[in-house]
């Protein structure tokens, strides 16, 4: 499932880039392009294209239904960092952290070396000494501290 979700995400992102930051398509057409069922498109949209990740998603279901995905254009990297800080909840999974890091790369806020360090520090391996039930909270605290440091650059 992860590979298919990655393929769907990359396809949508590519379409957004090709269409000046916005793409409008039907779920069924997108499902045909990546050879999956429309519900998998819905899953990817709800987990990888959220407001907190820098996207606005509109959709209309039913016959003739469509989805519109638009990248939120923020003027400065500090705007996106503030947006990310405000959108992170009380807990953060490793997967969610990786999505934020990917977006920071896409927006040019960090470079590849920064991303590798952030991924390493926020990984389950790095947090293995912390009880599983507290790991997501600690990960969120670490990422917020990292973002604060980036904000002060």
Secondary structure by P-SEA (a helix, b strand, c coil): caaaaaaaaaaaaaaaaacccbbbbbaaaaaaaacccaaaaaaaaacccccccccccccccccccbbbbbccccccaaaaaaaaaaaccccccaaaaaaaaaaaaaaccccaaaaaaaaaaacccccccccccaaaaaaaaaaaaaaaaaaac
